[in-house]
Amino acid sequence: MPPLPTGTGRRRPSDRLLTILTCPLCGAGLERADGALRCPGRHTFDLARHGYVSLLTGRSRATSADSADMVRCRAAFLRAGHYDPLARTLADLGTELAPPDATVLDAGAGTGHYLAAVLDALPGALGVGLDTSAAALRATARAHPRAEAAGWDVWRPWPVRTGCAHLLLNVFAPRNGPEFHRVLRPDGALLVVTPTRRHLRELHEPLGLLAVDARKEERLRRTLSAGFRPGRPEPLEYAMTLTAEDVTGLVAMTPTARHLDPEELRYRVAGSGTPVRVTASFLVSVHRPRRTGQ
């Protein structure tokens, strides 16, 4: 992607990105304008020097956004390869579900790790990650040459054109069923990943991890039932061998980190005995949009 002229310090958004995003205030298209994006109504959104655009306006759920420390821990853990089987699964499914030049949206993109894996498998695709965390957006913007990042709260109506996406990723992130359905093409697909109750089960008691909601799959079906045909969840489970550093980083990147003092976490990890074999357990499901009358 070509940069802006020397001295701006900003990465230039791709032309394709401008065919996808819309103004969150009036719904009009966006154009480049002096280091920003602007609609015909002159609503203006700055391009961060780290390569993302923030479209957030008014109130958002920023209190739940990942901190810089959480994003740093997640990036290190993923770079170590512990969730590579999941990334490969998503990449393989991406090639089955979308054309090589697809538009791929990632709702709650985090570091952009899974989006980058899918883009590697789709050689002409454009990826757009949505997140409220500035640290996550910075990571997504540099996760892949064809990855873009936009600051947005996925609970709200999206500043994205209707029917623009071939593939939508939702990995351990909030789910907005109506917007998922709206932004997907009629022949598009939604890929959802959720943890099972067996995920990290060896760490639950010694470290006090927050438990996976037993009704998570029921809530997923309820959220998506109006707009999507049911997808059959496929299990993915394997064992990881984690060092004390791995375990500390793993916990620090999860919601448990908001409820556990860092010193207490280090104390509990030291007492748990490492390296330790830990279960990674996920459900991966493909959902197709319902058409009128289905």
N, C-alpha and C positions, 0 to 999 in steps of 0.2 A: 504494500500500500504506500503510495508516494507521500512524503512528509509535506507539511506546509513550508513556505519559504523560510530560509535560515533566519533565526532570531525569534521566531514565535514560540518555540519550545513546545508546540502542540502537535499531536499526530492528526493528520487529516482524515475525516470520516470518509468512507467509501461512497461512491455514487449509489451503490445498491442499498446502503443503509438509509439513504435519503428517500428511497422508494418504499421503505418499510415503516419508519417512524412518522408520527404525526404530532402536532402541537397538543399537549395535554389540556390546554385551556380552551381552544376553539375547534380542534380536530382538523385543522388545515395542514397542508404539507409543509415541510421544513426545507430551508436552503442554507448554504454556508453564508456567513456574513461576519467578517472581521474577527475570526477566532471564536465564533459562536454559531449556533443554529438559530434561524429566525423564520417565523411564519409571515404570510402576507399581512396579518394583523399586527405585526411588529412585536409579538411576544418573543423574547430572546432567552436563549439557554446557553450558558458558557460551556466551552469545551475545555476540560481540565488538561493540564499539561501532561498528565499521565496517560491520556489517550481515551478518556471516556467522556460522555455527555451526561449531565444530570438534568433530568426532566421533572424532578420532584418539585411540587408546588404545595403550599398549604401544609396541612397536617399529614404525617406519615407515621408508620410504625417503626420509626428509627430506633426506638428503645430496644427492639429485638434484633437490630442489625449486628452482625459479627464485628467484634473489635479487631484492631490491628493485630493484637496478640493471637486471637483465635485464628485469624486468616494465616498468620505466619506459621502457627503450629500445624494447621491443616495442610498447608503447602509442603512443609517438611515431611509430614507423615505420608502424603500421597507420592511425593518424589521417591520415597523409600520403597515404593512398589506394593505396599500392603493391600491396596484395593485394585491392583492391576487386573485381576480376573473380572471384576465388575466393569472396569473401563473397556476391556476387550469385548465383554458381552454387549455393552451398549453400542460399541463400534460395529460389531457384526450385525446387530439388529438394524442399525442405521442404514447399512448397505442394502438390507432387504426391504426397508420401508420407504426409502427416499431416493430420488435420482441423484446422480453425482453433482449436479449444480443446484442442489436444494437450498432453500432458506431454512435454517435451523434456529429455533428460539430455545433459550434455556431459562426457565422460570426459577429464580433463586440460584444463580450460577455459581456462587461461592468463588473459588479460585479459578473457575473455568476449566478445571482438569478434565471433566467428562465431556464438555463441549469440544475441547481440543482433540480428544480421542475420536469423537465422531467426525470432526472436520478432517482429520488425517485419513479417515476411511472414505470420505466423499470429496474427491480432489477438486471439484469446482464449487463447493458449497460456501455460503456465507453463514457465519454464526453470530447471533446477537444474544448476549447475556444480560438479564435484568436482575438487579439487586439493589437493596437500600444501603449497603455498606460501602463506604468509599474505599476502604482497604480491599474489599472483594472486587470492586470494579477495577481498581488498578491492576490486580492480579489477572482478571479476565482479559483486560485489554492487551496484556502482553503474553497471554497463554498460547496464542497461535496467530500467524500472520493474517488469517482470515476471520479472526474473532473481533467483534466489536462489543462495547459495553455501554449500557445506559442505566442511569440511576432511576429506579422506579419501585414503588411498593406494589407487589403483585396482587395484593388484596383489592386494590382499586382498579377501575376500568383502565385498560392499558393504552398508552399512546402509540398504538401499533395498528396498521391497516387491517381491515377485515379480510380474512382468507389469504393472507400472504405467506403463511408458513407451511412447508411440507412436513416438518417434523418438530415436535415440541418435547423437550426434556424436562422432567420434574424429578430431581434426585434429592431425597431427604429435605424437601422444601415445601412451603405452603402451597395449597391447591385452590385455584380460582376456577371452578368448573365452567361457569358461563363465559369467561374470557378465554379459557383454553379452547372452547368450542368456536368462539367467534373468530379468533385469529388463525385457526387451522383451515386449510383447504378442505373441501368435501372429501378428497381422496387422501388427506393427510393422516398422520398418526401421532398419538401421544404415548410417550414412554415414561412410565412411573416406576420409581424405585423406593421401597420402604424397608426398614429393618424389621426382622421378625423378633419374637420374644427371646429367641436363642442368641441373638446378636450380642457379642461381648459378655456372654453369661458368666464366664469365669471371673469377670471383674466386678460384677454387680454388687456382691456382698462385701468383698474386702475394700472396695473403693467407694461404695455408696453411690453407684451410678443411678441416674434416674431410669426407672423402668419404662419399657416400651408399652404404650397403651394397649391393653388387651383387645380393645374395640377399634383398633386402627384400621383394619381392613374393612370393617363395617362402615366406618366413617368415610373411607375412600370410595366405596361403592355408592354411598348416599350422595357424596359430593359430585360424582361424575354421572350418575344414572340418568339425569335428564338430558344430557347432551351427548353421551357416548354409549356405544354398545359395550357390554361387559367384556373385559379382557381376562383371560385365564392367567393368574399369577404363576410364574415359573420360579421355583426356588433356586438360589445360588448359595451354596454353603461350602466353606473350606476352613482350614486351620491356619492361623498365623503364629509365627514365633516372634514375640516382642521383647525388646530390651526394656530396662527401666526408663530410658529416655523416650522410647517409642510409646510406652504406656502413658507417661506424663503428657506427651504431646497429644496423644489420642484423646485423653480426657479433657485437656485444655481446649480442644477444638469443638467440644460438644456443649449442649445446654447445661450439663452438670457443672461446667466451669463457672457459671454465674452463681452457683449455690455452694461452692467449695473453696475455701481459702487456699491460695497456692502453697503455703507452708504446710497446711494440713494434707494437701494432696501429695506433696513430696514425702511426707511422713508415712502415709498409707501405702504409697508405692514401694518405699524402702522395706516395709514390713510384709509385703505380699509375695516376695520371692521372685526374682527374674533371672534369666529369661523365662517367659511363661507362654504356654500354648493357649491361644485365645480363638474362639469361634467367630468367624465373620459369617453372618447369615442374613440374606436379603430376599425379598420378593420382587421380581421384575415383571411388569405387566404392560401389554400393548393394548391401547384403547383406540377404537375408530369412531369418528364423529357419526352421530345419528343424522340421517336425512329426514326431511319433513315427512311425517306419516309413519316413521318407524317406531 
